[in-house]
Amino acid sequence: MLLNQLVEINQKGSIASSVNFGMLDDLKKNLPLCESFIFNYDSTKPELSTVGILDAVRRSYHSPNQPNIHLMIQQYGKGKSHFAIAIAKQLNFINTTTARSLLSSISNYQ
């Protein structure tokens, strides 16, 4: 088996610079931001990966016994706002092109 049969490269993936919450209402920037977000997962420390954080948010919606406040601390320019905008769009627009793009990116980790 070849590596390209196991791994798919996100052709739209990029590290967006200077993402801020003002972009949340900018419809022309939402889809590219969501399509370009690169999700990651570390099975040894899932709480430190974007997919693990997303799972923690999901659990907090489904159980009153789970923490419902999530704090991300990282240096400037590490993708916190980019992640927040991508997830906020996912939660607000379930049946949109933006949401489908995010779900497609996340499904690579299942």
Rosetta blueprint (number, residue, H / E / L):
1 M L
2 L L
3 L H
4 N H
5 Q H
6 L H
7 V L
8 E L
9 I L
10 N L
11 Q L
12 K L
13 G L
14 S L
15 I L
16 A L
17 S L
18 S L
19 V L
20 N L
21 F H
22 G H
23 M H
24 L H
25 D H
26 D L
27 L H
28 K H
29 K H
30 N H
31 L H
32 P H
33 L H
34 C H
35 E H
36 S H
37 F L
38 I L
39 F L
40 N L
41 Y L
42 D L
43 S L
44 T L
45 K L
46 P H
47 E H
48 L H
49 S L
50 T H
51 V H
52 G H
53 I H
54 L H
55 D H
56 A H
57 V H
58 R H
59 R H
60 S H
61 Y H
62 H H
63 S L
64 P L
65 N L
66 Q L
67 P L
68 N L
69 I L
70 H L
71 L L
72 M L
73 I L
74 Q L
75 Q L
76 Y L
77 G L
78 K L
79 G L
80 K H
81 S H
82 H H
83 F H
84 A H
85 I H
86 A H
87 I H
88 A H
89 K H
90 Q H
91 L H
92 N H
93 F L
94 I L
95 N L
96 T L
97 T H
98 T H
99 A H
100 R H
101 S H
102 L H
103 L H
104 S H
105 S H
106 I H
107 S H
108 N L
109 Y L
110 Q L
